[in-house]
Each structure stands twice: as structure tokens, then as C-alpha cells.
Amino acid sequence: MCSLAARVAAVIRVDEVWLAVDPLDMRAGFDTALARVVKVFGAAHPHLAYLFANRRATRMKVLVHDGIGIWLAARRLNQGQFVWPHAGSEPKQHALTHEQLAGLVLPWQRIGQDGVIRIV
């Protein structure tokens, strides 16, 4: 099974991954997520990925600046939670390696043996 970083890297280059501690409303679109990146990290740099979770850490969004435009992806867990620092903890952001990202997001809870989602 490929990690999120490997799947994104197959399409766009990601040199660094940053995790934001404070939760993000998962209804946030491009503009709101980008505004949060600028607020928390100071700027959205090319080839960097920025991760946010909701308050319960059951959903995650990743914003990637590919040097030309912005990619925004979401991931939802059907069971359990992401391992995430508590809101209000310092520092407000953490650098992650691609291996740490894989450890954060794997193993995914699959609905079917073949990984096909049949239930929403």
C-alpha cells in the first residue's frame, strides 16, 4: 500500500511536510486553508505540504503548493483517530519526514478487501 506522501509525490514534488497543531474546520476550501497556512507558517512555499486535522483528529486535509498552483486533499478515517499533537501545544507547527507522515497516516482502515469504498 502506498503512503499519502508517495501518492502525492507521484503527481507533484513534495520536499518537506509540515503539520499544524491547531484544528481546521474540514469545510474549509482552498482560500481558507491557504489563509491558515499563511497565518501558521508565514507563507505557502513551493513543494511543501501542510497538514491539518479537525478537532477530533478523524479527518485530515493537506495543502500542497506545487510551484504553479495549490492542491488540497482530504482524508477521513472510518475508525480511530490520527495521532496528532493537542491543540494549544507549542510549537504550533512541526516538520515531518516522509517516514513520519507514513507513520501518521498508515495503516488506513479499508472498507473492502480490494480497498474500494462502498459505504459513505
C-alpha positions in Angstrom: 0.0 0.0 0.0 1.4 3.5 -0.9 1.6 6.3 1.6 -0.1 9.6 1.0 3.3 11.2 0.5 4.2 8.6 -2.1 0.9 9.1 -3.9 1.2 12.9 -3.9 4.9 12.6 -4.9 3.8 10.5 -7.9 2.0 13.6 -9.2 3.8 16.5 -7.6 7.1 17.1 -5.8 6.9 17.4 -2.0 10.3 18.3 -0.4 9.0 19.0 3.1 5.9 18.1 5.2 4.6 20.4 7.9 1.9 19.6 10.5 -0.2 22.3 12.1 -1.3 21.7 15.7 -4.5 23.8 15.9 -7.6 22.2 14.3 -9.0 23.2 10.9 -12.7 23.2 10.1 -12.9 20.5 7.4 -15.5 22.5 5.5 -12.5 24.8 4.6 -11.8 25.2 0.9 -8.7 26.4 -0.9 -8.8 30.0 0.3 -9.5 29.3 3.9 -6.8 26.5 4.1 -4.3 28.7 2.3 -5.1 31.6 4.7 -4.4 29.2 7.6 -1.1 28.1 6.1 0.0 31.8 5.7 -1.1 32.5 9.3 0.6 29.5 10.9 3.7 29.1 8.7 4.2 32.6 7.4 3.8 31.7 3.7 3.0 28.8 1.4 6.3 27.7 -0.1 6.6 25.7 -3.3 7.0 22.0 -2.9 5.9 21.9 0.7 2.9 20.1 2.1 0.9 21.4 5.1 -1.3 19.1 7.1 -4.3 20.0 9.3 -6.7 17.8 11.2 -10.2 18.5 12.6 -10.8 18.8 16.4 -11.4 15.1 16.8 -8.4 14.1 14.6 -10.7 11.9 12.5 -10.2 13.9 9.3 -7.1 15.5 7.7 -6.5 18.0 5.0 -3.2 18.5 3.2 -2.4 21.6 1.1 0.5 21.4 -1.3 1.9 24.3 -3.3 3.4 22.7 -6.4 5.2 25.9 -7.6 2.3 26.7 -10.0 -0.9 26.2 -8.1 -2.4 24.8 -4.9 -3.6 21.2 -4.3 -6.0 20.4 -1.5 -6.8 16.9 -0.5 -8.8 15.4 2.4 -8.6 12.1 4.2 -11.2 10.7 6.6 -10.8 7.7 8.9 -13.7 5.4 9.3 -12.4 4.2 12.6 -9.9 5.6 15.2 -8.0 8.8 15.1 -4.9 10.3 13.6 -2.0 10.7 16.1 -2.0 14.5 16.4 -0.5 17.0 18.9 -3.0 18.6 21.2 -4.4 22.0 20.2 -2.8 24.8 22.1 0.6 22.9 22.4 3.8 24.6 21.5 5.2 24.9 18.9 2.2 25.5 16.6 3.8 23.5 13.8 6.1 20.6 13.3 8.3 19.5 10.5 7.7 15.8 9.5 9.8 13.5 7.4 8.1 11.4 4.7 8.6 8.4 7.0 6.8 10.2 9.9 4.0 11.1 7.5 3.6 7.5 6.5 3.6 6.5 10.2 0.9 9.2 10.9 -1.4 8.1 8.1 -0.9 4.3 7.9 -2.4 1.8 8.4 -5.6 3.1 6.8 -8.8 1.4 7.7 -10.1 -0.1 4.5 -13.7 -0.9 3.9 -13.3 -3.7 1.4 -10.5 -6.2 0.7 -9.8 -4.5 -2.5 -9.7 -1.0 -1.0 -12.9 0.0 -2.8 -15.2 2.4 -0.8 -18.7 1.1 -0.9 -20.2 3.0 2.1 -20.3 6.7 2.6 
